[in-house]
Amino acid sequence: MTKRWRLKPQPTDEEVNGLASTLRIDRVLAKLLVQRNIKTYDQARTFFHPELNDLHDPFLMKDMDKAVSRVQQALDNGEGILVYGDYDVDGTTAVAMMYSFLKKFHPKVRTYIPDRNNEGYGVSRKGIDYAQNNKCSLIIALDCGIKADKEIDYAASKGIDIIICDHHRPSDKLPGAVAVLDPKRPDCRYPFKELSGCGVGLKLIQAVCKSKGWDEKAVLAEYLDLAAVSIGADIVPIVDENRILAYYGLKKLNSNPCPGIKAFTIFSKKRFFNISDVIFIIAPRINAAGRINQGMHAVELLTAKNDVVAKEIALEIDNLNGERKELDAQTTEEALEMLKGQTLDDNFCIIVYNPSWHKGVIGIVASRLVEQFYRPAMVFTQTDEDLISASARSMHGFDIYNAIEECQDITEQFGGHKYAAGLTIKKENFESFKKRINEIAKKAILPEMRTPEVEVDAEISMSDITPRFFKTLKKFAPFGPGNNSPVFMVRGLKDNGWGKAVGKENQHLKLTVLSADNPSRTYDAIGFNLGKKIDMIRDGKTFMAVFTIEENEYQGRTNVQIRLKDIKPEGDTLE
């Protein structure tokens, strides 16, 4: 698929030169910092050396005082507490964290993760009945609950209070819980809106510690690896508090992780895990428990007390991940087959439905359809006799949540974020829903939005990539939304003659690049899904590339590697 390259707005020479002089760093690095709105020495110090002391006061969050008061009441009265959460990584890490914290000083704590197939997303009546049957009069709902109006009323009828710790967009009317912690609620003045669900739970723990006069940093430090995993898996912006939590969470993950996280490192020979490793190695395995079996399996892993137990559970979950991969591949193939022969010119949102598809993989399949066709996608499956549910994913610039919200008169329930959401509708409404969503997408998606775009931070020469440059560049991590790994563009590149297409279907491009300004220095490069562009590098052709710079570990050796995002013939245009 053709990609459009766009150079980000460039800061002024005055800003760049001033910061480069102050920090004694390369101008390219100074430019990257200014682009991230880091323009002073103090801002740079905060960016490169985050401090847990810079976490915001948890009591700035609306209803935090009510939540802490209700937790304290439960502790004082010896009430049973049910820690309830979503079945994905964010939810299960949050449940494991909250359970581990409360269990230290309160014996009557239980956990509950709803069954994806039988109960679906969010607070369920079955879960509330479980709380009642186990004498739990307080439920702490993590990464869910913000739209559970009826369920919270049902819990109240049973004499059960609920504290909501969520980060999804609320409806106009908030549920009648004893406390609703969600930085996205309109009346919440909390200074950072992009916490993960686990992050909101962590703020409740911080607030409890603060109210008791405990050492907040010492308590929070124990759970930072779980917080980092939730941040990576849920693709929340890694800025502000999330940068602090991810920074220290990765430090813990790489030095002294909980046994459950540690067990997953056996599936990789990497010596150091970054956010990308969390996303591609750890998160899929934790998610597999909730996708294929039970999310409680993941909680059991993340609360395991020793390495032996954790390793046993991790191996079981890894087998589930293997099943997930097979289901994912099969379902993706079936969805693509369904789309064959269809004209996509007028389908601004791809919507497919098969009653037999496994609910645990439809979100992954939707993401794959977005990657392939670069337009929003919804993948539906049967969930009840007359109900069908979908996972929805979107491309840059189109708010899938808002689109679904415009159709809420024919949806039974929905929730999520700008680029990822879930919904349930009556089967009889499928065609009308499909038509309306497509009309909404057609109005909103401009022609230029249908071409994938690579945002380029800076145009450089290969001679700029010195050991000192790369050493400083690594300190920009952890990378993620809001602080993506910088993308560079270089002109005048050549392959050393050994470049080739690799992979089962020759879908990837592996080469060694050199440039006219420094022909004696070569760099290993890999371009995933760029195998079809092999002719651009053959016969000594000169080309231009956009890429990120990373470290690659292979057989115990580490070297700098260029990860290509795209290549074009020399002389092509840049917007």
N, C-alpha and C positions, 0 to 999 in steps of 0.2 A: 504494500500500500504506500502510495506517495505521501511524503511528509513535508510540511511547510516549516522552514526554519525561520525563527524570528529572534532578532537580537533584542534583549531586554533594554529598557531605557538606561542609558549610561550616565553615571554621576559626573559632576563637573570636575575639571582638572584641579580646581582649588580644593575641593573636598578630598579628592583622592590623594593629592600631594601632601596636604596637611596631615592626614591620618597616617600615611606612609612614613612621614618624617617623625611623627609623635611615637609611633609603635616600632619604628626602624624595621619595616617589612617591605616586601616587594610591592610595587604599584598595583599589580594584578590582584594580589591578596587584599590590599587596601580597598580596591574597587569592589571586590566581593563583599567586604564588610559594610561599606556604605550602602550597597544595594540591599543589605539586610537591616538598614537603618541604624547601623552602629557607626557613630561618627566621632566619638570622644574616647579618651583613654579609659574613663570609668565604665563606659558602656562595653568596651572591648574586654575589660577585666571581668565584668559580669558574664559576658558571653563565653569567654574561654575558661573561666573558673567559677561555675555556678556554685551557690551556697544553699544548703538546706535552710539556713536562717532567712533566706529571701522568699520562702513559701509564704503565701498570704495568710492572714488571720482567718481561720475557718469560720469564725463567728460573723464574718462579713456575708456569709451565705444565708439567704432567707430561710427561716425556720430552723437554723442550726441550734438555737437555744432550746427550741421545743424538742428537737430530736435528742439532744444530750440529756435534757430533763427526763424524757420518757425512758431512755436507756438506764439512767441512774435509778429511776423508780423500779424498773424491772430487776436491777441488781440488788437493790435494798430489800425488795419483797420476795426475792428468791423465785421470780417468775421464770417459766420456760420461755426461751427465745428461739425462734426459727429463723435461720439465715437462709434467705431464698434468693436465687439468681437465675439469670438466663443461661442457656446451655452452650453459649459460645465461649471463646477464650476470655473476653472481657468479663463475662458473668461468672465463669468458674474460678478465675483468679480472684475476683472480688469476694466470692463466697469463701474460698479457702483462706483468704486474708482475714476477713471479719471473724470467721469461726475460730481461727488460730488465736486471734487477739482476745476474744471474749472468753475462750475456753481456759485461758491462763488463770482467771480469777472467778469464773462462774461455771459451775458444773452442768447446769441445765441448758445446754446449747445443742441444737440440732441443725442439720443442713438439708436443703431440698432444691433439686433442679428438676423442672418439669420435663416430661417426655415430649420430645419434638413432634412425634407423630400423633400421640393420643391427646396431648394437652395443648400443644402449640406454644407460641411465644407468650411470655408475660406471666403475670400472676393468675393462677388458675383456681377454680373452686376445689379441685381435687387437692391442690396444695394447701388450701385453707382448711379443708377437712382433715388433712394430715396434721396440721398444727393443732387443731382442736382435739383430735384423738390422742395426741401426745402431750396434752396439757401445756401448750405454748400459747401464751396470751399476748405475745408481741412478735410480729414478723418484721424483719429488716429486709426489704426488697432491693436488690442490687442490680443495676443495669436493666431495669424494667420497672413497670408500675405507673409511669406517668400518664397512661391512658386507661388505667384499670378502674374506672369509676364504679362499675357494677360489682366487680370482685371485691373492692374495698368496702362497699356497702354490705356485701354478703358477709365479709369478715366481721364487720361491726355488729351484725345481727347475731354473730356467734360470740360476741364479747372479746374479739381479738383486734388489737390496734396494729396499724402498719406504719412503718417509717419508710418512705421512698427515697432511695439514693439512685437517681437516674441522670442521664445526660442527653436523652433524646428530646426532640422537639415536643413541647406540650400542646394540647388543644387549647381552645379559648377558655374552657372551663377546667380547672384543676380538680383532681380527685380529692375526696374528703378524708385524706389520711391525717394522722396525728401530726405528721411533719412531712413536707415535700421538699426534699433537697434536690434541686436541679438548677444549675447556673444558667440554663437557657429559659427559665420561666421569666416572663416579661418584668415582673416586679422584683427580681433578684438583682442586687447591685454588686454582686461578687465580681471582682475585677477581671477574672479570667473565665471565659465561657466554654472552653474547649477541653475540659477534663474528660477522661474516659469514665466509664461507669465505675471501674475499680478505683479511679482517682477520686471520685465523689465519696466512695466508701472510705478511702484513706483520709479524706478531710474530716469525716465523722470520727474516725479513730483519733486524729490529731486534736479535735475539739474535746473529746472525752479526756484525753491526756492533759490538755490545757486546763480543763475545769478541775482536775484532781491535783494539779501542780506537779505532774510527772514530767520527766525529761522527754519532751516530744521527739527530739532527734533520735534518741536512743531507741525509743519504741518503734518509730517509723522505719528506722534502718533495717529492721528485721524483715520488712515486707516490700522493700524497694525492688527486688528482683521480680516479684509478682506484678508490681505496678509497671515496670518497664516492659514486661511481656504484654500486658494489656494495652499499653500505649502503641507498641509496634503492631500488634495484631488488629487493633481497631482503626488504624490509619488516622489517628487524630494528629493535629498540628503539633510538631515538636518545637514549641516556642514557650516562653514564659514558664509557668510551673511544670508543664510537661517536659521541657528541656531539663530542668533541675532533676525531676524524678527519673527521667530516662538516663541522664548522665550518671547519677549515683546508682540507679538500678542496674545498669550494665556493669558497673564496677563490682557490685555484689554478685551478679550473675557469673562474672568471670573469676571471682575469687572464692566466694563462700555462698553459693546458691542453696536454696532449700533442696532436700533430697529429690523431690519430684522434678524440679527443673534440671538438677544435676544429672538425673538419669537420662535425659534426652541428649545430653552431650555425647553419649556413647554412639549416637547415630552419625556423628560427624568427627572427622579427624582434625577439625579446626582447633587451634590453640586459643583463639580469641573470638568471641561472639559479638557481632554488632547488631544494629536494628534489622538489617536485611536478613541476617541469620535467624533472628527471632521470627520474622515474617515467613521465611521459607523453610526453616527446619523445625522450630519449636511449635509455632502456632498451628500449622496443619495437623500435627499429631494430637495436640490438645483438642482441637476442633473435631477430630475424627471420632472421639468418644461420644460427643453429642450428636454428630451427624449420623453415625451408623448404629450406635448402641445407646448408652445412657450418659448424660453429662455428669452424673454423680461419679462415674468412673474417673473422670478428670479431677474432681474434687478429692477423691480418695488418693489419687497420685500426689496432688499438690499439698496435701496435709499429711503425707506419709512421714513417719518419725525417723526412719532409718533408710540407708541406701539399699539394703537387701530387698525390703518390701517395695520401695520405689522402683527398683529395677524390674521386678516381676510385673508390676502394673504397667510400667512403661513399655515392656515387650508386648504385653497384651494389646495396649493401645496402638503400638506400631503396626501390629497385624491388622487392626481395624483400619488404620490409615492405608494399608495396602488394598483392603476391600474398597475403601473410599475412592482410591485412584482408579480402580477398575470400573466402578459405577459411574464415576465422573467421565471417564473416557467414553464409555458406552452411551451415556445419556447425551454427551456433546455430539457424538457421531449421529445419533438419532435426530437430534435437533437440527443439525446441519443438513441431513438428508431431507428433513421435512421442508427446509427452505429452498431446496434445489428446484429449479424451474420457476420459482417465484420472482417476479420483478420487484426489486427493493427500492426502485426510484420513488415510489409513493409511500413506502413504509418507513416513516420517520422514526418509528419505535417498533422494534422487532418483538413480537409476542407469539410464543409457541405454547402448546398445551398437550400433555399426554397424561391420562389418568394413572398410568402405571409407574411414572417416574418417581424415584425416591426423593422424599422431601429434603433429605440431608445434603443433597448435592446440587439442588437447583440454583442456589446462589452462585456456586462456582461456575456452573454452565452459563448462567447469565453474564458473568464476567468475561467468559471466553467469547461469547457472542459479541459483546461490546468491543473486545480486542480485535476480532476478525472483521466486523462490519463498521466499526466506529459510529455507532448510534445507540441510543438507549435500548435495553432489552429486558423483557419480563418472561420468566419461565414458570408456567403454571403446572400444578399437579393436583390430583383429587385428594381432599383431606376429610371429606364427609360425604354423606349420600347426596346432598345437594349443594355442597360448598367446594370451591377450589381455591387454592392458595398459590401465591407467587413470590419469588424473590426478584427484585428489580434492581438493576444497576444502570449507571449512566456514564456518559462521556463528559468531558470538560465543558462547562458552560450551560448545561441543561439540568435544572433542578427537578429530579424525578419525584421527590417528596411533594413539592408544590403541585406537580401535575396530577398526582394521585389525589391530593387534597381537593382539587377542582372536581373530582369525580366521587366525592365521599357520599353523595346521595345514593350511589349504587355499590358502595363497598360496605362490607360488614365490619371490618376493622383494618387499620393500617398504622404504620409507624416507621420511624427510621431517621435518615439523614438526607443531605442534599444529593448525594451520589449513590446511596444504597438504602433500600427500603424493602418492606415486606407488606403484603396485603392479602385479604381474604374477601372473595365475592361469591355471590350465588352463581351456580353454573349457568343458570338461565340468562344471566346478565353479561356473559363472556363477550359475545359479539358486540353488544352496545358499548361495553367498557373499552374493548379493543378499538372501536371506531373513534370514540371520544378522545382517548389518549393519543391516538395518531393525529387527530386534528389539533390538539394542544401542542404536540411536538412539532408539527408542520409550521405552525405560526411562530414558534420560539426558536427553532433551529435554523440559523441563517446558512446560506451556501458555504461560506468560509469555515463554519463550525464543523462541517462534515469531513474536513481534512485534518488528520492528526497534526499537531503542532509541537515542534521541539523548541523550547525556550532556551536561548543561548545566553549565558551570563557574560562571557567575554571572548573576544577573538585573541588568540595568543599564537606564539611560535613554539615549536617543540623545545627550543633552547631555554624557554622559560621554566621548563619542568626540571628543576634542579633538586638534589636531595633536601636542601633547606626549604625550598618551596613546598615540596610534598610533606615534609615534617610539619610545617605550619598548617597546611591544608587539612591534615588529619585531625587537627584540633578543632576544626569546624564541626566535627561530629558531636553528638549523634544526629544523623541526617534523617529527614522525613518531611512531610508536608510543612510548609512554612520555612523550612531550612533544608531544601533538597541538596543533594550532592551537586556542586557546581558543574555546569555543562560548558565545555569549551569548544571553540571552533578553530581548526587549523587548516590553512591552505597549503598547496604544494606538497602533498604527501605521495609516497610511492611504497609499493610492497617490495620486499627484498627478493622476490621471485619464488618464494615457497608458500605463498598464500593458497588456501584451499577451502572448499566447502566441507563442513564436517557435520556429524549427527546422523541419526538413522536414515533420515530422508535428505541429507545434505542441506539442511535448513539453516545452518549456522555458518559464519564466516570466521576463519582463523588465519591470522597473518602476522607478519612482523613488519612494522612501518618504519620508514626513515623520511627525513625531510631535507629539502634543498639547503636550508640554513645550517644543518648539522648532520650531514650524511654519514658521519662515522658513528653516530649514536642511534641505536635501534630500540624499538619498544614492542613488546608482545601485545597483540590486540585480539579481542574477541568481539564479534558482532552477532548477537543472538537474533535469529530470524532474518538475517541479511544474506543468507546463502545465495539467493537469486541474483545478488549484485556482484557475483564473482567476476563477471566480464569487465567491470569497471576498474579492477585492479590488475588485470593481466597485461602482459606485453609492455611493461614499463609505463603504463598510463599513469598520469598524475591525477590525483583526486583530492577532494576536500572532505573533511569529516567533522562530525560533532560527537563528543564523547565525555565520559566522566573518567576520573583517574582513581584507581583502587589498588590495594595490595592483593596479590594472589598467592595462596599457599599451595604448594604441590611437592609431595614427597619430602616434607620437612623443610623445604626452601621457600623463602618469601621474596617476591619481586614486584616491582611496579608494573601494573597492567593497564592498558587502555581499554575501556569498555565502550565500544562503538554504539551509538544510538542510531546513526544513519551515515551514509556516504553519498556523495554526488560527484559528477565529473567536474574537474577543475574549471572555474569560470562561471559556474552556476550562480544564481542570485540568492541573496540573503535579505530578508525583509527587515 
